[in-house]
Amino acid sequence: MKPRYPWQNGKAERFNPTLQEGWAYRQPFTWNQTRIDALQPWLNFYNNHRPHGSLGGKPPVSRCNQPSG
């Protein structure tokens, strides 16, 4: 597989801009630790609350068969 070919790795390629827009570049971070600390809450939002068009407006957790923890 060649990198940057969405037809071979579409989900990961689509996630990268979402991650950049929603977390990495959403606000200026003056400290790397502040940016790192902001990642987990964003991933929680993305996986548990953010509606996804491909899932009919449901978050990814709705597709999970196992409870968290």
N, C-alpha and C positions, 0 to 999 in steps of 0.2 A: 504494500500500500504506500502511495506517495502522500506526504503531508499536503494540506491545503487543497484537497480535492473533495468537495462536499459530497459528490455522488458515491464516494467510498467511505466517508466518515462524517455523514451529514449531521448527526446529533451533536457530536463534539464541536464541529465547525460552527453550528448555529449557537451553541452555548457560549462560545468565546465572546462574541459581541454583547450578548446579554449580560455576561459577567462583567465585562468592561463598563458597559453603560450603567448597570445597576449597582455596582460596588466600586470597582477600581477607579473610575473616572467621575463618579457622581459628585464628589467633593474633593477639594485639595486636602491631602494629608501631609502634615508637617513632620510626623514621626512614623517610621515604619511600624512600630508596635501599635500605634493607633489604627493603622490600616489593617493589620493582622487581627486586631480585636474586633473590627467591624465586619470581618468576613463571616464568622459563625452566625451572627444574627441575620445577615443577608441570606445565607444558605438556608437557614430555618424558614425565613419568609418565602424564599423561592420554592422550597420543597413542600411546605405545609400550608401556605396561604395564597400564594400568587396563582391566579387563574391561568391555565395553559389552553390555548386555542385547540391544540391537537387532542386534548382530553375533554373537550366539550365544556371548557371553562372551569374544570376541576383542577386542584393541585396534584402534583405527582404522588403525594402520599395516598391519594385515593386509589391508586393502582397497587399499593403494597398489600400483601397478604398477611404480613406479620406486624403486630403492634410494636411501636418504638420502645427502645430500652433493651 
